[in-house]
Amino acid sequence: MRLGFIGTGRVGLVLALCMERHGGHQVCGYDVSDRPRQILAGETPPPAEEGIAELLDGSRIGMLPSVADVVARSDLVMVCVQTPHPGGWTGSTPMEAPSDFDYSYLIQAVSAVGKAAAEQDKPITLVVVSTVLPGTCERELLPLCPPQVRLVYAPSLISLGTVARDFLEPEVVIVGCRDAADAQPYLQALPLPMWPLDRTCAMDFASAELAKMSYNLFTVAKQAVGATIARLADQCGADADKVAAVLSCGTRRLLSPMYLRAGMPAAGPCHPRDVSALAWLGEQAGGTAALPLCLAMDREDHARWLAGIVRREHERTGLPVLPLGAAYKPGTRITAGSAAMLVWQYAQDLADLVFDPMGALPEGLGPQIFFIGCAEPEFATYEWPPGSVVIDPFGYIPSREGVTLITPGRRRP
């Protein structure tokens, strides 16, 4: 396959070299800087990237004078331009005010590819690798794509210094597209002949954009946990490395898919109170424990958000509200630390009764707003009164005709 790269800086050049060497593709590129051409020609040292010398050895990547030339010589074009913070902030100085990324370079690149494809009347698959916030592809990039261009969003989960290894041995392949067929040229071009299909995740643009950002968020969150342990250990005379060794053994709950699905706030007799106590410990020792405090506050915010959805539906429909499930987890009657009960603290004016599963719903019920506060399996079998609204934070209640099903945080067909 003939591949073109728009943006061959530190990331784009390494990806291009990987596609050439390990994918067996004919690769060309364009960059506003002459540095990539100088690197390929051996006139200037390459970036400090693991394995780049071997990738450069024998490379035949040609740097072309324009985006239009790249489009003319390519079947698939990958855009790897920067999307910096508007103020150029990278994190090496104190944090500035939060803001969206600067998409001017990306918009210019996608626009140039779209214009060239239209002028040449050439079908092309355009793969955007640059990091963007959710909504960017639909809002900013799709309007720049003429009928000849099929847009794909495929962010790479790489780290500078090990770009080649991270790209060639990915944990997961994220692909955002409008139609699964649009992604096939990119997937066929990847140098991953043995890559398991269950780790190639094709989805809509917004989900792919959020998946990339959430991967980085999760990485930062793990580092924040380690940093919090270090501060607390220093304050109370513990050993942070020994604590980390314990957490690293938690492969069933901690280092696994558990607790990642959308649902209710953290629950149980232990987790909420322990986080609150850690926040107190950090303050009492004269240090800081911002992460436990933020987690405790976020739990409250999540409960308020869910209560707000119930309130919105009550105001919209005028229907009475019946909360379902009071326990902190299915199969138990324990309500200590119950997230469902916390939600109802923020919506207690809407209902004075929480129905726990003891079989079927009470007979003779008319339309209600049902809120699933605990994912009891019985609830999935209920025959809801026609005209009801079912709010399911866990996403496990099946759709039923005549019933409005709301699954916060999830897209329903």
Contacts in CASP RR format, 6 or more apart in sequence:
PFRMAT RR
TARGET T0000
AUTHOR 0000-0000-0000
METHOD contacts of the structure
MODEL  1
MRLGFIGTGRVGLVLALCMERHGGHQVCGYDVSDRPRQILAGETPPPAEE
GIAELLDGSRIGMLPSVADVVARSDLVMVCVQTPHPGGWTGSTPMEAPSD
FDYSYLIQAVSAVGKAAAEQDKPITLVVVSTVLPGTCERELLPLCPPQVR
LVYAPSLISLGTVARDFLEPEVVIVGCRDAADAQPYLQALPLPMWPLDRT
CAMDFASAELAKMSYNLFTVAKQAVGATIARLADQCGADADKVAAVLSCG
TRRLLSPMYLRAGMPAAGPCHPRDVSALAWLGEQAGGTAALPLCLAMDRE
DHARWLAGIVRREHERTGLPVLPLGAAYKPGTRITAGSAAMLVWQYAQDL
ADLVFDPMGALPEGLGPQIFFIGCAEPEFATYEWPPGSVVIDPFGYIPSR
EGVTLITPGRRRP
1 25 0 8 1.000
1 26 0 8 1.000
1 75 0 8 1.000
1 76 0 8 1.000
1 185 0 8 1.000
1 188 0 8 1.000
1 189 0 8 1.000
2 25 0 8 1.000
2 26 0 8 1.000
2 27 0 8 1.000
2 28 0 8 1.000
2 73 0 8 1.000
2 74 0 8 1.000
2 75 0 8 1.000
2 76 0 8 1.000
3 16 0 8 1.000
3 19 0 8 1.000
3 20 0 8 1.000
3 25 0 8 1.000
3 26 0 8 1.000
3 27 0 8 1.000
3 28 0 8 1.000
3 74 0 8 1.000
3 75 0 8 1.000
3 76 0 8 1.000
3 77 0 8 1.000
3 78 0 8 1.000
3 189 0 8 1.000
4 16 0 8 1.000
4 27 0 8 1.000
4 28 0 8 1.000
4 29 0 8 1.000
4 30 0 8 1.000
4 70 0 8 1.000
4 73 0 8 1.000
4 74 0 8 1.000
4 76 0 8 1.000
4 77 0 8 1.000
4 78 0 8 1.000
5 12 0 8 1.000
5 13 0 8 1.000
5 15 0 8 1.000
5 16 0 8 1.000
5 27 0 8 1.000
5 28 0 8 1.000
5 29 0 8 1.000
5 30 0 8 1.000
5 70 0 8 1.000
5 77 0 8 1.000
5 78 0 8 1.000
5 79 0 8 1.000
5 80 0 8 1.000
6 29 0 8 1.000
6 30 0 8 1.000
6 31 0 8 1.000
6 67 0 8 1.000
6 70 0 8 1.000
6 77 0 8 1.000
6 78 0 8 1.000
6 79 0 8 1.000
6 80 0 8 1.000
6 81 0 8 1.000
6 109 0 8 1.000
6 112 0 8 1.000
6 113 0 8 1.000
7 29 0 8 1.000
7 30 0 8 1.000
7 31 0 8 1.000
7 32 0 8 1.000
7 36 0 8 1.000
7 79 0 8 1.000
7 80 0 8 1.000
7 81 0 8 1.000
7 109 0 8 1.000
8 16 0 8 1.000
8 29 0 8 1.000
8 30 0 8 1.000
8 31 0 8 1.000
8 36 0 8 1.000
8 63 0 8 1.000
8 80 0 8 1.000
9 31 0 8 1.000
9 33 0 8 1.000
9 35 0 8 1.000
9 36 0 8 1.000
9 47 0 8 1.000
9 80 0 8 1.000
10 47 0 8 1.000
10 49 0 8 1.000
10 160 0 8 1.000
10 163 0 8 1.000
11 80 0 8 1.000
11 129 0 8 1.000
11 156 0 8 1.000
11 158 0 8 1.000
11 160 0 8 1.000
11 163 0 8 1.000
12 78 0 8 1.000
12 80 0 8 1.000
12 129 0 8 1.000
13 36 0 8 1.000
13 39 0 8 1.000
13 46 0 8 1.000
13 47 0 8 1.000
14 47 0 8 1.000
14 49 0 8 1.000
14 52 0 8 1.000
14 55 0 8 1.000
14 163 0 8 1.000
14 164 0 8 1.000
14 167 0 8 1.000
15 78 0 8 1.000
15 80 0 8 1.000
15 129 0 8 1.000
15 156 0 8 1.000
15 163 0 8 1.000
15 167 0 8 1.000
16 27 0 8 1.000
16 29 0 8 1.000
16 61 0 8 1.000
16 78 0 8 1.000
17 27 0 8 1.000
17 52 0 8 1.000
17 55 0 8 1.000
17 56 0 8 1.000
17 59 0 8 1.000
17 61 0 8 1.000
17 164 0 8 1.000
18 55 0 8 1.000
18 164 0 8 1.000
18 167 0 8 1.000
18 168 0 8 1.000
18 191 0 8 1.000
19 25 0 8 1.000
19 27 0 8 1.000
19 78 0 8 1.000
19 189 0 8 1.000
19 191 0 8 1.000
20 26 0 8 1.000
20 27 0 8 1.000
20 55 0 8 1.000
20 59 0 8 1.000
20 60 0 8 1.000
20 61 0 8 1.000
21 55 0 8 1.000
21 59 0 8 1.000
22 168 0 8 1.000
22 191 0 8 1.000
23 189 0 8 1.000
23 190 0 8 1.000
23 191 0 8 1.000
24 191 0 8 1.000
25 189 0 8 1.000
27 60 0 8 1.000
27 61 0 8 1.000
27 62 0 8 1.000
28 61 0 8 1.000
28 62 0 8 1.000
28 63 0 8 1.000
28 64 0 8 1.000
28 69 0 8 1.000
28 70 0 8 1.000
28 73 0 8 1.000
28 74 0 8 1.000
29 36 0 8 1.000
29 61 0 8 1.000
29 62 0 8 1.000
29 63 0 8 1.000
29 64 0 8 1.000
29 70 0 8 1.000
30 63 0 8 1.000
30 64 0 8 1.000
30 65 0 8 1.000
30 66 0 8 1.000
30 67 0 8 1.000
30 69 0 8 1.000
30 70 0 8 1.000
31 37 0 8 1.000
31 63 0 8 1.000
35 44 0 8 1.000
36 63 0 8 1.000
37 62 0 8 1.000
37 63 0 8 1.000
38 44 0 8 1.000
39 45 0 8 1.000
39 46 0 8 1.000
39 47 0 8 1.000
39 56 0 8 1.000
40 56 0 8 1.000
40 59 0 8 1.000
40 61 0 8 1.000
40 62 0 8 1.000
40 63 0 8 1.000
42 56 0 8 1.000
46 52 0 8 1.000
46 53 0 8 1.000
46 56 0 8 1.000
47 161 0 8 1.000
48 161 0 8 1.000
49 160 0 8 1.000
49 161 0 8 1.000
49 162 0 8 1.000
49 163 0 8 1.000
49 164 0 8 1.000
50 161 0 8 1.000
50 162 0 8 1.000
50 163 0 8 1.000
50 164 0 8 1.000
50 165 0 8 1.000
51 164 0 8 1.000
52 164 0 8 1.000
55 164 0 8 1.000
64 70 0 8 1.000
64 73 0 8 1.000
67 109 0 8 1.000
67 112 0 8 1.000
67 113 0 8 1.000
67 116 0 8 1.000
68 112 0 8 1.000
68 115 0 8 1.000
68 116 0 8 1.000
68 119 0 8 1.000
68 120 0 8 1.000
70 77 0 8 1.000
70 113 0 8 1.000
70 116 0 8 1.000
71 77 0 8 1.000
71 113 0 8 1.000
71 114 0 8 1.000
71 116 0 8 1.000
71 117 0 8 1.000
71 120 0 8 1.000
71 122 0 8 1.000
71 124 0 8 1.000
72 116 0 8 1.000
72 120 0 8 1.000
72 122 0 8 1.000
74 124 0 8 1.000
75 124 0 8 1.000
75 125 0 8 1.000
75 185 0 8 1.000
76 124 0 8 1.000
76 125 0 8 1.000
76 126 0 8 1.000
76 127 0 8 1.000
76 185 0 8 1.000
76 186 0 8 1.000
76 189 0 8 1.000
77 113 0 8 1.000
77 124 0 8 1.000
77 125 0 8 1.000
77 126 0 8 1.000
77 127 0 8 1.000
78 127 0 8 1.000
78 128 0 8 1.000
78 129 0 8 1.000
78 154 0 8 1.000
79 106 0 8 1.000
79 109 0 8 1.000
79 110 0 8 1.000
79 113 0 8 1.000
79 126 0 8 1.000
79 127 0 8 1.000
79 128 0 8 1.000
79 129 0 8 1.000
79 130 0 8 1.000
80 129 0 8 1.000
80 130 0 8 1.000
81 105 0 8 1.000
81 106 0 8 1.000
81 108 0 8 1.000
81 109 0 8 1.000
81 130 0 8 1.000
82 105 0 8 1.000
82 130 0 8 1.000
83 101 0 8 1.000
83 102 0 8 1.000
83 103 0 8 1.000
83 105 0 8 1.000
83 106 0 8 1.000
83 130 0 8 1.000
83 131 0 8 1.000
83 132 0 8 1.000
84 90 0 8 1.000
84 101 0 8 1.000
84 102 0 8 1.000
85 96 0 8 1.000
85 99 0 8 1.000
85 101 0 8 1.000
85 102 0 8 1.000
86 99 0 8 1.000
86 100 0 8 1.000
86 101 0 8 1.000
86 102 0 8 1.000
87 96 0 8 1.000
87 102 0 8 1.000
89 95 0 8 1.000
89 96 0 8 1.000
100 133 0 8 1.000
101 131 0 8 1.000
101 132 0 8 1.000
101 133 0 8 1.000
103 132 0 8 1.000
103 136 0 8 1.000
103 140 0 8 1.000
106 128 0 8 1.000
106 130 0 8 1.000
106 132 0 8 1.000
106 140 0 8 1.000
106 141 0 8 1.000
107 140 0 8 1.000
107 141 0 8 1.000
107 144 0 8 1.000
110 126 0 8 1.000
110 128 0 8 1.000
110 141 0 8 1.000
110 144 0 8 1.000
110 145 0 8 1.000
111 144 0 8 1.000
113 124 0 8 1.000
113 126 0 8 1.000
113 149 0 8 1.000
114 124 0 8 1.000
114 126 0 8 1.000
114 144 0 8 1.000
114 145 0 8 1.000
114 146 0 8 1.000
114 148 0 8 1.000
114 149 0 8 1.000
116 122 0 8 1.000
117 123 0 8 1.000
117 124 0 8 1.000
117 126 0 8 1.000
117 146 0 8 1.000
117 148 0 8 1.000
117 149 0 8 1.000
118 146 0 8 1.000
118 148 0 8 1.000
121 148 0 8 1.000
122 148 0 8 1.000
123 148 0 8 1.000
123 149 0 8 1.000
123 150 0 8 1.000
124 148 0 8 1.000
124 149 0 8 1.000
124 150 0 8 1.000
125 149 0 8 1.000
125 150 0 8 1.000
125 152 0 8 1.000
125 182 0 8 1.000
125 185 0 8 1.000
125 186 0 8 1.000
126 145 0 8 1.000
126 149 0 8 1.000
126 150 0 8 1.000
126 151 0 8 1.000
126 152 0 8 1.000
127 152 0 8 1.000
127 153 0 8 1.000
127 154 0 8 1.000
127 186 0 8 1.000
128 137 0 8 1.000
128 141 0 8 1.000
128 151 0 8 1.000
128 152 0 8 1.000
128 153 0 8 1.000
128 154 0 8 1.000
129 154 0 8 1.000
129 155 0 8 1.000
129 156 0 8 1.000
130 155 0 8 1.000
131 155 0 8 1.000
131 212 0 8 1.000
131 213 0 8 1.000
132 140 0 8 1.000
132 153 0 8 1.000
132 209 0 8 1.000
133 209 0 8 1.000
133 213 0 8 1.000
134 206 0 8 1.000
134 209 0 8 1.000
134 210 0 8 1.000
134 213 0 8 1.000
135 205 0 8 1.000
135 206 0 8 1.000
135 209 0 8 1.000
136 209 0 8 1.000
137 151 0 8 1.000
137 153 0 8 1.000
137 176 0 8 1.000
137 205 0 8 1.000
137 206 0 8 1.000
137 209 0 8 1.000
138 205 0 8 1.000
138 206 0 8 1.000
141 151 0 8 1.000
142 151 0 8 1.000
142 205 0 8 1.000
145 151 0 8 1.000
150 177 0 8 1.000
150 182 0 8 1.000
150 185 0 8 1.000
151 177 0 8 1.000
151 178 0 8 1.000
151 182 0 8 1.000
152 175 0 8 1.000
152 176 0 8 1.000
152 177 0 8 1.000
152 182 0 8 1.000
152 183 0 8 1.000
152 186 0 8 1.000
153 174 0 8 1.000
153 175 0 8 1.000
153 176 0 8 1.000
153 177 0 8 1.000
153 205 0 8 1.000
153 208 0 8 1.000
153 209 0 8 1.000
154 173 0 8 1.000
154 174 0 8 1.000
154 175 0 8 1.000
154 176 0 8 1.000
154 183 0 8 1.000
154 186 0 8 1.000
154 208 0 8 1.000
155 174 0 8 1.000
155 208 0 8 1.000
155 209 0 8 1.000
155 212 0 8 1.000
156 163 0 8 1.000
156 166 0 8 1.000
156 167 0 8 1.000
156 170 0 8 1.000
157 166 0 8 1.000
157 170 0 8 1.000
157 171 0 8 1.000
157 172 0 8 1.000
157 174 0 8 1.000
157 212 0 8 1.000
157 215 0 8 1.000
158 166 0 8 1.000
158 167 0 8 1.000
159 166 0 8 1.000
168 191 0 8 1.000
168 192 0 8 1.000
170 192 0 8 1.000
170 195 0 8 1.000
170 199 0 8 1.000
171 199 0 8 1.000
172 199 0 8 1.000
172 200 0 8 1.000
172 201 0 8 1.000
173 187 0 8 1.000
173 190 0 8 1.000
173 192 0 8 1.000
173 195 0 8 1.000
173 199 0 8 1.000
173 200 0 8 1.000
173 201 0 8 1.000
174 201 0 8 1.000
174 203 0 8 1.000
174 208 0 8 1.000
174 211 0 8 1.000
174 212 0 8 1.000
175 183 0 8 1.000
175 186 0 8 1.000
175 187 0 8 1.000
175 200 0 8 1.000
175 201 0 8 1.000
175 202 0 8 1.000
175 203 0 8 1.000
175 208 0 8 1.000
176 183 0 8 1.000
176 202 0 8 1.000
176 203 0 8 1.000
176 204 0 8 1.000
176 205 0 8 1.000
176 207 0 8 1.000
176 208 0 8 1.000
176 209 0 8 1.000
177 183 0 8 1.000
177 202 0 8 1.000
177 204 0 8 1.000
177 205 0 8 1.000
177 208 0 8 1.000
178 204 0 8 1.000
178 205 0 8 1.000
180 202 0 8 1.000
183 202 0 8 1.000
187 200 0 8 1.000
201 208 0 8 1.000
201 211 0 8 1.000
203 211 0 8 1.000
204 411 0 8 1.000
207 411 0 8 1.000
224 291 0 8 1.000
225 247 0 8 1.000
225 291 0 8 1.000
226 240 0 8 1.000
226 244 0 8 1.000
227 291 0 8 1.000
228 278 0 8 1.000
228 289 0 8 1.000
228 290 0 8 1.000
228 291 0 8 1.000
228 292 0 8 1.000
229 240 0 8 1.000
229 243 0 8 1.000
229 244 0 8 1.000
230 240 0 8 1.000
231 282 0 8 1.000
231 287 0 8 1.000
231 288 0 8 1.000
231 289 0 8 1.000
232 238 0 8 1.000
232 278 0 8 1.000
232 281 0 8 1.000
232 282 0 8 1.000
232 285 0 8 1.000
232 289 0 8 1.000
233 239 0 8 1.000
233 240 0 8 1.000
233 243 0 8 1.000
234 240 0 8 1.000
235 281 0 8 1.000
235 282 0 8 1.000
235 285 0 8 1.000
235 286 0 8 1.000
235 287 0 8 1.000
236 281 0 8 1.000
236 285 0 8 1.000
247 254 0 8 1.000
248 255 0 8 1.000
250 256 0 8 1.000
252 258 0 8 1.000
253 259 0 8 1.000
261 394 0 8 1.000
262 393 0 8 1.000
262 394 0 8 1.000
262 395 0 8 1.000
262 408 0 8 1.000
262 409 0 8 1.000
262 410 0 8 1.000
263 393 0 8 1.000
263 394 0 8 1.000
263 395 0 8 1.000
263 408 0 8 1.000
264 302 0 8 1.000
264 306 0 8 1.000
264 339 0 8 1.000
264 340 0 8 1.000
264 343 0 8 1.000
264 373 0 8 1.000
264 374 0 8 1.000
264 393 0 8 1.000
264 394 0 8 1.000
265 299 0 8 1.000
265 300 0 8 1.000
265 302 0 8 1.000
265 303 0 8 1.000
265 339 0 8 1.000
265 342 0 8 1.000
265 343 0 8 1.000
266 272 0 8 1.000
266 275 0 8 1.000
266 295 0 8 1.000
266 299 0 8 1.000
266 339 0 8 1.000
267 328 0 8 1.000
267 329 0 8 1.000
267 337 0 8 1.000
267 338 0 8 1.000
267 339 0 8 1.000
267 340 0 8 1.000
268 328 0 8 1.000
268 329 0 8 1.000
268 334 0 8 1.000
268 336 0 8 1.000
268 337 0 8 1.000
268 338 0 8 1.000
268 339 0 8 1.000
269 328 0 8 1.000
269 334 0 8 1.000
269 336 0 8 1.000
269 337 0 8 1.000
272 296 0 8 1.000
272 299 0 8 1.000
272 337 0 8 1.000
273 337 0 8 1.000
275 292 0 8 1.000
275 295 0 8 1.000
275 296 0 8 1.000
275 299 0 8 1.000
276 292 0 8 1.000
276 296 0 8 1.000
278 289 0 8 1.000
278 292 0 8 1.000
279 289 0 8 1.000
279 292 0 8 1.000
279 293 0 8 1.000
279 296 0 8 1.000
281 289 0 8 1.000
282 288 0 8 1.000
282 289 0 8 1.000
282 292 0 8 1.000
283 289 0 8 1.000
299 339 0 8 1.000
299 342 0 8 1.000
300 342 0 8 1.000
303 339 0 8 1.000
303 342 0 8 1.000
303 343 0 8 1.000
303 345 0 8 1.000
303 346 0 8 1.000
304 346 0 8 1.000
305 408 0 8 1.000
306 343 0 8 1.000
306 371 0 8 1.000
306 391 0 8 1.000
306 393 0 8 1.000
306 408 0 8 1.000
307 343 0 8 1.000
307 344 0 8 1.000
307 346 0 8 1.000
307 347 0 8 1.000
308 346 0 8 1.000
308 347 0 8 1.000
309 391 0 8 1.000
309 406 0 8 1.000
309 408 0 8 1.000
310 321 0 8 1.000
310 343 0 8 1.000
310 347 0 8 1.000
310 350 0 8 1.000
310 369 0 8 1.000
310 371 0 8 1.000
310 391 0 8 1.000
311 347 0 8 1.000
311 350 0 8 1.000
313 319 0 8 1.000
313 369 0 8 1.000
313 389 0 8 1.000
313 391 0 8 1.000
313 406 0 8 1.000
314 321 0 8 1.000
314 350 0 8 1.000
314 369 0 8 1.000
317 369 0 8 1.000
317 389 0 8 1.000
319 367 0 8 1.000
319 368 0 8 1.000
319 369 0 8 1.000
319 388 0 8 1.000
319 389 0 8 1.000
320 351 0 8 1.000
320 368 0 8 1.000
320 369 0 8 1.000
321 347 0 8 1.000
321 350 0 8 1.000
321 351 0 8 1.000
321 368 0 8 1.000
321 369 0 8 1.000
321 371 0 8 1.000
322 351 0 8 1.000
322 353 0 8 1.000
322 355 0 8 1.000
322 365 0 8 1.000
322 368 0 8 1.000
322 369 0 8 1.000
322 370 0 8 1.000
322 371 0 8 1.000
323 340 0 8 1.000
323 343 0 8 1.000
323 344 0 8 1.000
323 351 0 8 1.000
323 353 0 8 1.000
323 354 0 8 1.000
323 355 0 8 1.000
323 370 0 8 1.000
323 371 0 8 1.000
323 373 0 8 1.000
324 354 0 8 1.000
324 355 0 8 1.000
324 356 0 8 1.000
324 357 0 8 1.000
324 370 0 8 1.000
324 371 0 8 1.000
324 372 0 8 1.000
324 373 0 8 1.000
324 374 0 8 1.000
324 376 0 8 1.000
324 379 0 8 1.000
325 340 0 8 1.000
325 354 0 8 1.000
325 355 0 8 1.000
325 356 0 8 1.000
325 357 0 8 1.000
325 372 0 8 1.000
325 373 0 8 1.000
325 374 0 8 1.000
325 376 0 8 1.000
325 379 0 8 1.000
326 335 0 8 1.000
326 338 0 8 1.000
326 340 0 8 1.000
326 341 0 8 1.000
326 354 0 8 1.000
326 356 0 8 1.000
326 373 0 8 1.000
326 374 0 8 1.000
327 333 0 8 1.000
327 334 0 8 1.000
327 335 0 8 1.000
327 338 0 8 1.000
327 340 0 8 1.000
327 356 0 8 1.000
327 374 0 8 1.000
327 376 0 8 1.000
328 334 0 8 1.000
328 335 0 8 1.000
328 336 0 8 1.000
328 337 0 8 1.000
328 338 0 8 1.000
328 339 0 8 1.000
328 340 0 8 1.000
328 374 0 8 1.000
329 374 0 8 1.000
330 374 0 8 1.000
330 375 0 8 1.000
330 376 0 8 1.000
330 377 0 8 1.000
331 376 0 8 1.000
333 356 0 8 1.000
335 341 0 8 1.000
338 374 0 8 1.000
339 373 0 8 1.000
340 354 0 8 1.000
340 373 0 8 1.000
340 374 0 8 1.000
341 354 0 8 1.000
343 371 0 8 1.000
343 373 0 8 1.000
344 351 0 8 1.000
344 354 0 8 1.000
355 361 0 8 1.000
355 362 0 8 1.000
357 376 0 8 1.000
357 378 0 8 1.000
357 379 0 8 1.000
359 378 0 8 1.000
360 382 0 8 1.000
361 382 0 8 1.000
361 383 0 8 1.000
361 384 0 8 1.000
364 385 0 8 1.000
365 385 0 8 1.000
366 385 0 8 1.000
366 388 0 8 1.000
367 385 0 8 1.000
367 386 0 8 1.000
367 387 0 8 1.000
367 388 0 8 1.000
367 389 0 8 1.000
368 384 0 8 1.000
368 385 0 8 1.000
368 388 0 8 1.000
368 389 0 8 1.000
369 388 0 8 1.000
369 389 0 8 1.000
369 391 0 8 1.000
370 384 0 8 1.000
370 388 0 8 1.000
370 389 0 8 1.000
370 390 0 8 1.000
370 391 0 8 1.000
371 391 0 8 1.000
372 379 0 8 1.000
372 390 0 8 1.000
372 391 0 8 1.000
372 392 0 8 1.000
372 393 0 8 1.000
372 394 0 8 1.000
372 397 0 8 1.000
373 393 0 8 1.000
375 394 0 8 1.000
375 396 0 8 1.000
379 397 0 8 1.000
380 396 0 8 1.000
380 397 0 8 1.000
380 398 0 8 1.000
383 400 0 8 1.000
384 390 0 8 1.000
384 400 0 8 1.000
384 403 0 8 1.000
386 402 0 8 1.000
386 403 0 8 1.000
387 402 0 8 1.000
387 403 0 8 1.000
387 404 0 8 1.000
388 403 0 8 1.000
388 404 0 8 1.000
389 403 0 8 1.000
389 404 0 8 1.000
389 406 0 8 1.000
390 397 0 8 1.000
390 403 0 8 1.000
390 404 0 8 1.000
390 405 0 8 1.000
390 406 0 8 1.000
391 406 0 8 1.000
391 408 0 8 1.000
392 405 0 8 1.000
392 406 0 8 1.000
392 407 0 8 1.000
393 407 0 8 1.000
393 408 0 8 1.000
395 407 0 8 1.000
395 410 0 8 1.000
397 405 0 8 1.000
397 407 0 8 1.000
399 405 0 8 1.000
399 412 0 8 1.000
405 412 0 8 1.000
END
